[in-house]
Amino acid sequence: MKRVVAPLLLALAELSSASASAAEASPDGAPGSADSALGNTPAPPPAPAATPEPKEPARTAGDLQSPEQVNTRYSAYSLPARQLSFKAGALGVGDGDLYAQVSVSYGLGARVQLNANLMHMGVGLFNLTAGWHFIDTRYFDLGARLGAWYGHGKWFWIANDVATQIVSKLDVIKIPFELTASSMPTRWLELDLGVQYTYAMLFGTSARERSIFTDNELGTTQFFVRPGVRIFITGNTALELFAKLPAYSAVNAESGSAKLPFERTWAMEVGLRSRLVRGLFGNIRLQYAPIADVLYGARLYPAFDIEIRP
């Protein structure tokens, strides 16, 4: 009897010792051993969640589409907060760069900026423009600009003797309002569409009497659209094309109004904007406009400007 019981007790002791060792080796204790004893395979751990790929930024810092370098001319965009811009140029045909410009712009914050052409002020044409980039999304932006202009003919000292005799009795008030939509659907393309209404009134003359204020359209009431496209050839260079398409143009004076035909007021331009070095930009444009024939003696005429953003 002892020969039968002794081996049996020894086998039970070895089995108990092996079970205890397996329980200590399992990180979760008994459940792991029980599953092994029952012949069940433990479920594999869950796969880690996939990390979403980061989206491409709307405007990469360091190129002409970045907020610090984007062109605010004829676009919805404005200067960043506390950003200064100084611009000097000549031979333009638009309100802000007519004849010549030495302008300064400043970003106030909240996508608001102020602009004034000091060159125009120096010849008796006081002006101030405020811009607000009030809708800012990935693919669509909307901005508004409101200006106030006042010209006193006696202060317009750069005119010749004949023009001075005519313009000295004139005053002009001008209030332009513009709404511009801009979109950057790709890294190499920007689309712009501006709609502008300008109220202007001449005092001290008739609507049909020619003067420097009527020839250069500073005294012209207008409603027009301005479609444009910018193609970013490289991170430092952009090709820009714009057209001014007036739906209504008239000279308003105290004595009445005189409408101007489309063929006298439309314009188009193609230009190249480049970042020359950090904070320094060069712009050159080729303009075709009937007003250029009046101002400079040729409908096809170049214009240029240099911009510094310190």
C-alpha positions in Angstrom: 0.0 0.0 0.0 2.8 2.4 0.9 4.4 1.7 -2.5 1.3 2.9 -4.3 0.5 6.0 -2.1 4.0 7.4 -2.0 4.5 7.9 -5.8 1.0 9.4 -6.0 1.7 12.0 -3.4 5.0 12.8 -5.0 3.2 13.4 -8.4 0.6 15.7 -6.8 3.3 17.8 -5.1 5.2 18.3 -8.4 1.9 19.3 -10.2 1.1 21.8 -7.5 4.7 23.3 -7.7 4.4 23.7 -11.5 1.1 25.4 -11.3 2.4 28.0 -8.7 5.4 28.7 -10.9 3.2 29.3 -14.0 1.0 31.7 -12.0 4.0 33.8 -10.9 5.3 34.0 -14.5 1.9 35.2 -15.9 1.8 39.1 -15.8 -1.9 39.0 -15.0 -1.8 36.2 -12.5 -4.1 33.2 -12.6 -6.2 34.1 -15.7 -3.2 33.7 -18.0 -2.4 30.3 -16.5 -6.0 29.2 -16.6 -6.3 30.0 -20.3 -3.1 28.1 -21.0 -4.3 25.1 -19.0 -7.6 25.1 -20.9 -5.8 25.4 -24.2 -7.2 28.8 -25.1 -5.1 31.4 -27.0 -5.2 34.9 -25.5 -6.7 37.7 -27.7 -4.0 39.9 -29.4 -3.8 43.5 -28.1 -5.8 46.1 -30.1 -4.0 47.9 -33.0 -2.9 51.5 -32.2 -5.2 54.2 -33.6 -4.0 55.7 -36.9 -2.6 59.2 -36.6 -4.3 61.6 -39.1 -1.9 63.2 -41.5 -1.5 67.0 -41.0 -3.2 69.2 -43.5 -1.2 71.4 -45.8 -1.1 74.9 -44.4 -3.0 77.6 -46.3 0.0 79.9 -46.6 3.5 78.8 -46.0 5.7 81.2 -44.1 8.4 82.7 -46.3 6.7 83.0 -49.7 4.5 85.6 -51.4 1.3 83.9 -50.1 2.3 84.3 -46.4 0.5 87.0 -44.4 3.7 89.0 -44.0 4.4 89.1 -47.7 1.0 88.9 -49.4 0.1 91.7 -51.8 -2.6 93.9 -50.4 -3.1 95.8 -53.7 -6.4 94.8 -55.3 -6.9 91.9 -52.8 -8.9 91.2 -49.7 -5.8 90.9 -47.5 -4.4 93.4 -45.0 -1.1 93.9 -43.2 -0.5 91.9 -39.9 -0.7 93.7 -36.6 2.1 96.3 -36.1 3.4 95.7 -39.6 4.6 98.8 -41.5 4.8 99.2 -45.3 6.5 102.0 -47.3 6.0 102.2 -51.0 7.4 104.6 -53.6 6.5 104.5 -57.3 5.5 106.4 -60.4 3.3 106.5 -63.6 0.3 104.6 -62.2 -3.3 105.2 -63.4 -5.2 104.0 -60.3 -6.4 106.1 -57.4 -3.7 105.2 -55.0 -0.8 105.4 -57.5 -1.9 108.1 -59.9 1.1 110.1 -61.2 3.3 109.0 -58.3 3.1 107.7 -54.8 5.1 107.8 -51.6 2.7 105.9 -49.4 2.7 104.4 -45.9 0.5 101.6 -44.6 0.2 100.2 -41.0 -1.5 97.2 -39.6 -3.6 98.1 -36.6 -4.5 94.5 -35.6 -7.7 92.5 -36.1 -6.9 92.5 -39.8 -7.4 96.3 -40.1 -4.9 98.6 -41.8 -4.6 102.3 -42.7 -3.0 103.8 -45.8 -2.1 107.3 -47.0 -0.3 108.6 -50.1 2.0 111.3 -48.8 2.9 112.3 -52.3 -0.7 113.2 -53.1 -0.9 115.1 -49.8 2.1 117.1 -50.8 0.4 118.5 -53.8 -2.9 119.3 -52.1 -4.8 116.1 -52.4 -5.5 114.8 -48.8 -6.4 111.1 -48.6 -6.8 108.3 -46.0 -8.0 104.7 -46.7 -8.9 102.1 -44.1 -9.0 98.4 -45.1 -10.6 95.5 -43.1 -10.0 91.8 -44.0 -13.2 90.6 -42.2 -13.6 87.1 -43.5 -10.5 84.8 -43.3 -10.9 81.1 -44.2 -8.8 78.4 -45.9 -10.1 78.9 -49.4 -12.1 82.2 -49.3 -11.4 85.7 -48.0 -13.4 88.9 -48.1 -12.1 92.4 -47.4 -13.5 96.0 -47.6 -11.8 99.4 -48.1 -13.2 102.8 -47.5 -11.4 106.0 -48.4 -11.9 109.8 -48.1 -10.2 112.3 -50.4 -10.3 116.0 -50.5 -8.5 118.2 -53.1 -8.2 122.0 -53.1 -7.3 123.4 -56.5 -5.2 126.3 -55.1 -2.9 123.8 -53.4 -2.3 121.9 -56.6 1.0 123.6 -57.2 2.5 121.1 -59.7 0.1 122.0 -62.5 1.3 124.3 -65.3 0.2 127.9 -65.6 -2.9 127.3 -67.7 -4.0 124.3 -65.7 -3.4 126.2 -62.5 -5.8 129.0 -63.6 -8.5 126.4 -64.2 -7.9 124.2 -61.2 -7.4 127.0 -58.7 -11.1 127.6 -58.5 -12.0 123.9 -58.0 -12.5 121.6 -55.0 -13.1 117.9 -55.2 -14.5 115.4 -52.7 -14.1 111.7 -53.4 -15.3 108.7 -51.3 -14.3 105.2 -52.7 -15.7 102.0 -51.3 -14.5 98.6 -52.4 -15.4 95.0 -51.6 -12.9 92.4 -52.7 -13.1 88.6 -52.6 -9.8 86.6 -52.8 -9.2 82.9 -53.0 -6.0 80.7 -53.0 -7.3 77.4 -54.3 -3.7 76.0 -54.8 -0.2 76.9 -53.8 0.4 78.6 -57.2 -2.8 80.5 -57.9 -4.8 83.4 -56.4 -8.1 84.7 -57.7 -9.4 88.2 -56.9 -12.6 90.0 -57.7 -13.2 93.5 -56.6 -16.4 95.6 -56.8 -16.0 99.3 -56.3 -18.3 102.3 -56.1 -16.7 105.8 -56.0 -18.7 108.9 -55.2 -17.1 112.1 -56.4 -18.2 115.7 -56.6 -16.6 118.8 -58.1 -17.2 122.3 -56.8 -16.6 125.5 -58.7 -17.0 124.2 -62.2 -19.5 122.7 -64.7 -19.6 118.9 -65.3 -18.5 119.4 -68.9 -15.5 121.7 -68.3 -12.2 120.0 -68.6 -9.7 120.2 -65.8 -6.9 118.1 -64.3 -9.5 116.6 -61.9 -11.7 115.3 -64.7 -8.8 114.2 -67.0 -7.3 112.0 -64.3 -10.7 110.6 -63.0 -10.2 112.0 -59.5 -13.5 113.8 -59.9 -15.3 110.9 -61.6 -18.1 108.9 -60.0 -17.8 105.3 -61.0 -19.1 101.8 -60.4 -16.9 99.0 -61.8 -15.7 95.4 -61.3 -12.0 94.4 -61.3 -11.3 90.7 -61.9 -7.8 89.5 -61.5 -5.5 86.5 -61.2 -2.1 86.0 -59.7 0.1 83.1 -60.7 3.0 82.3 -58.3 5.8 81.2 -60.6 8.1 80.7 -57.6 8.0 81.4 -53.9 9.5 84.8 -54.6 7.8 85.8 -57.9 4.2 86.3 -59.0 2.6 87.2 -62.4 -0.4 89.5 -61.9 -3.2 90.3 -64.4 -6.1 92.7 -63.7 -8.8 94.4 -65.7 -11.0 97.4 -64.7 -14.5 97.2 -66.3 -16.7 100.2 -65.5 -20.5 99.8 -65.6 -21.1 103.5 -64.9 -18.9 106.6 -65.0 -19.9 110.3 -64.7 -18.5 113.6 -63.7 -20.7 115.3 -61.1 -20.7 119.0 -60.5 -23.0 121.6 -58.9 -24.4 122.4 -62.3 -25.2 118.8 -63.3 -23.6 115.5 -64.5 -22.0 114.3 -67.6 -21.6 110.6 -68.3 -18.4 109.1 -69.7 -18.5 106.1 -72.2 -16.9 102.7 -71.4 -14.2 103.1 -74.0 -12.8 106.2 -72.1 -12.7 104.6 -68.6 -11.7 100.9 -68.9 -8.2 99.6 -68.3 -6.1 96.5 -68.0 -2.6 95.6 -66.7 -0.1 92.8 -66.5 2.6 93.0 -63.9 5.4 91.1 -62.1 5.9 91.2 -58.3 9.1 89.9 -56.8 10.7 89.7 -53.4 14.2 91.0 -54.1 15.6 90.5 -50.6 14.0 90.0 -47.2 11.4 92.8 -46.7 12.0 94.4 -50.1 9.6 93.9 -53.0 9.7 95.2 -56.6 6.7 95.7 -58.8 6.6 96.5 -62.5 3.4 96.7 -64.6 2.5 97.3 -68.2 -0.8 99.2 -68.4 -3.2 99.8 -71.3 -5.8 102.4 -70.6 -7.3 105.5 -72.3 -6.6 107.5 -69.2 -2.8 106.8 -69.7 -3.1 108.5 -73.1 -4.4 111.6 -71.4 -1.9 111.5 -68.5 1.3 110.3 -70.3 0.6 110.6 -74.0 0.3 106.8 -74.7 -2.3 104.2 -74.0 0.3 101.5 -73.3 2.5 102.7 -70.5 4.7 101.1 -67.8 4.5 101.7 -64.1 6.7 100.6 -61.2 7.0 100.8 -57.4 9.3 99.6 -54.6 7.9 98.4 -51.3 9.7 98.0 -48.0 8.2 96.0 -45.1 10.7 96.3 -42.2 
